[in-house]
Amino acid sequence: MAHLQEAAAAKINEICDRHIGQKTPLIMILSDIQNEYGYIPLEVQELVSARTGISVAEIYGVVTFYSFFSLTPKGKYVVGCCLGTACYVKGAQQVIDKFSEILNIKPGETSEDGLFTLDALRCIGACGIAPAVSINGKVYSKVAVKDVPVIIDQLRADAAAE
């Protein structure tokens, strides 16, 4: 969405209109936009502001507060490594380090091919299956460093098959 196209602007206006009059429309609007486009850049926030009357500052505050929302495009596969206490104690740091090494990106970055985004998560509530990794909402349990290349290879194969 480097430069907001007319069709994208129309879709965002439609999303805004769909939620006008609801008790808390901003989260629903931003959620729908995030689901539709994968991120919410400043120009989209400005369009939402113009359409809803909610200040850009408030919108930006919500986008940057909630980890679900992103200001930049995410990869096809968003790999979230839990670094909560239980996962960390069971080797999560080494797991995220292995993802980082193989993908050649740091947490918060997206691979050059656009396939992977690596995120460090604080806790995903899967302490009993630590260390846990979430990829596009699917939780992988008891992930060991040796599992990381297998997971990445499978995701690359899945992407190539599409």
Secondary structure in CASP SS format (residue, H / E / C, confidence):
PFRMAT SS
TARGET T0000
AUTHOR 0000-0000-0000
METHOD secondary structure of the structure
MODEL  1
M C 1.00
A C 1.00
H C 1.00
L C 1.00
Q C 1.00
E H 1.00
A H 1.00
A H 1.00
A H 1.00
A H 1.00
K H 1.00
I H 1.00
N H 1.00
E H 1.00
I H 1.00
C H 1.00
D H 1.00
R H 1.00
H H 1.00
I C 1.00
G C 1.00
Q C 1.00
K C 1.00
T C 1.00
P H 1.00
L H 1.00
I H 1.00
M H 1.00
I H 1.00
L H 1.00
S H 1.00
D H 1.00
I H 1.00
Q H 1.00
N H 1.00
E H 1.00
Y H 1.00
G C 1.00
Y C 1.00
I C 1.00
P C 1.00
L H 1.00
E H 1.00
V H 1.00
Q H 1.00
E H 1.00
L H 1.00
V H 1.00
S H 1.00
A H 1.00
R H 1.00
T H 1.00
G C 1.00
I C 1.00
S C 1.00
V H 1.00
A H 1.00
E H 1.00
I H 1.00
Y H 1.00
G H 1.00
V H 1.00
V H 1.00
T H 1.00
F H 1.00
Y C 1.00
S C 1.00
F C 1.00
F C 1.00
S C 1.00
L C 1.00
T C 1.00
P C 1.00
K C 1.00
G C 1.00
K C 1.00
Y E 1.00
V E 1.00
V E 1.00
G E 1.00
C E 1.00
C E 1.00
L C 1.00
G C 1.00
T H 1.00
A H 1.00
C H 1.00
Y H 1.00
V H 1.00
K C 1.00
G C 1.00
A H 1.00
Q H 1.00
Q H 1.00
V H 1.00
I H 1.00
D H 1.00
K H 1.00
F H 1.00
S H 1.00
E H 1.00
I H 1.00
L H 1.00
N C 1.00
I C 1.00
K C 1.00
P C 1.00
G C 1.00
E C 1.00
T E 1.00
S C 1.00
E C 1.00
D C 1.00
G C 1.00
L C 1.00
F E 1.00
T E 1.00
L E 1.00
D E 1.00
A E 1.00
L E 1.00
R C 1.00
C C 1.00
I C 1.00
G C 1.00
A C 1.00
C H 1.00
G H 1.00
I H 1.00
A C 1.00
P C 1.00
A C 1.00
V E 1.00
S E 1.00
I E 1.00
N C 1.00
G C 1.00
K E 1.00
V E 1.00
Y E 1.00
S C 1.00
K C 1.00
V C 1.00
A C 1.00
V C 1.00
K C 1.00
D H 1.00
V H 1.00
P H 1.00
V H 1.00
I H 1.00
I H 1.00
D H 1.00
Q H 1.00
L H 1.00
R H 1.00
A H 1.00
D H 1.00
A H 1.00
A H 1.00
A H 1.00
E C 1.00
END
